[in-house]
Amino acid sequence: MNIPQPPFKNETNAQTVAGRCVQSCKNWLAGIEQAKNKIANEFQETLESHAQLFQLALNEAEALAFQTEYPHLLFPTLAMEKIQAVSAWQSRQQLLRQRRMVLAEAF
């Protein structure tokens, strides 16, 4: 007796679905990379002297985003928050250095 196989067990159909999944992941990664580049370009002048901190902030945002179900949606917001935190830190450090110089000149 020859029993026909259901249509969803077709190997070419499974390969097509797998191919779509792979392409979808590639699209997500490309989107995250584009967002990373856009953010990098926007803050390049601001954080030029702290490029390593800037890169670490982007990497941390990417790692946090990939712990969620929707990394491609959350990464841009997380990255902006991280970069803004680094920028604020840099501003505070610069203010502290200026205050220190003023105090040193006073004595």
C-alpha positions in Angstrom: 0.0 0.0 0.0 1.4 3.4 -1.0 0.4 6.2 1.4 0.8 9.7 0.0 2.8 12.1 2.1 1.2 15.4 3.3 2.4 18.5 1.4 4.1 20.1 4.5 6.6 17.2 4.6 8.1 18.2 1.2 11.8 18.6 1.5 12.0 21.5 -1.0 9.3 23.3 1.0 11.4 22.8 4.2 14.5 24.1 2.4 12.6 27.2 1.3 11.4 27.9 4.8 15.0 27.4 6.1 16.3 29.7 3.4 13.8 32.3 4.4 14.8 32.1 8.0 18.4 32.5 7.2 17.7 35.5 4.9 15.5 37.0 7.7 18.4 36.7 10.1 20.8 38.2 7.6 18.4 41.1 7.1 18.2 41.7 10.9 21.9 41.7 11.2 22.3 44.1 8.3 19.7 46.4 9.8 21.5 46.4 13.2 24.8 47.1 11.4 23.2 50.0 9.5 21.8 51.4 12.8 25.2 51.0 14.4 26.9 52.9 11.5 24.2 55.7 11.6 24.7 56.2 15.4 28.5 56.1 15.0 28.3 58.8 12.3 26.0 60.9 14.4 28.2 60.9 17.5 31.6 60.6 15.9 32.7 64.2 16.6 31.4 64.1 20.1 33.1 61.0 21.2 36.2 61.0 18.9 38.6 61.1 21.9 36.8 58.2 23.6 36.3 55.9 20.6 36.9 52.8 22.6 34.2 53.7 25.1 31.9 54.5 22.2 32.5 51.1 20.6 32.0 49.3 23.9 28.7 51.1 24.4 27.5 49.9 21.0 28.7 46.4 21.7 26.9 46.3 25.0 23.7 47.6 23.4 23.9 45.0 20.7 24.4 42.2 23.3 21.5 43.4 25.3 19.3 43.6 22.2 20.1 40.1 21.2 18.9 38.8 24.6 15.4 39.8 23.5 13.0 38.4 21.0 13.2 41.6 18.8 16.8 42.7 18.7 16.3 44.6 15.4 13.7 46.7 17.0 15.4 47.4 20.4 19.0 47.9 19.3 18.7 51.5 18.0 17.0 52.7 21.2 19.5 50.8 23.4 22.4 52.1 21.4 21.3 55.7 21.6 20.8 55.4 25.4 24.3 53.9 25.8 25.9 56.5 23.6 24.1 59.3 25.4 25.3 57.9 28.7 28.9 57.9 27.4 28.5 61.4 26.1 27.2 62.6 29.4 30.0 60.9 31.2 32.5 62.6 28.9 30.9 66.0 29.6 31.1 65.4 33.3 34.8 64.4 33.1 35.6 67.5 31.1 33.8 69.7 33.6 35.8 68.1 36.5 39.1 68.6 34.6 38.2 72.3 34.1 37.4 72.7 37.8 40.6 71.0 38.8 42.6 73.3 36.6 40.8 76.4 38.1 41.6 75.2 41.6 45.2 74.4 40.7 45.6 78.0 39.4 44.1 79.4 42.5 46.7 77.9 44.7 
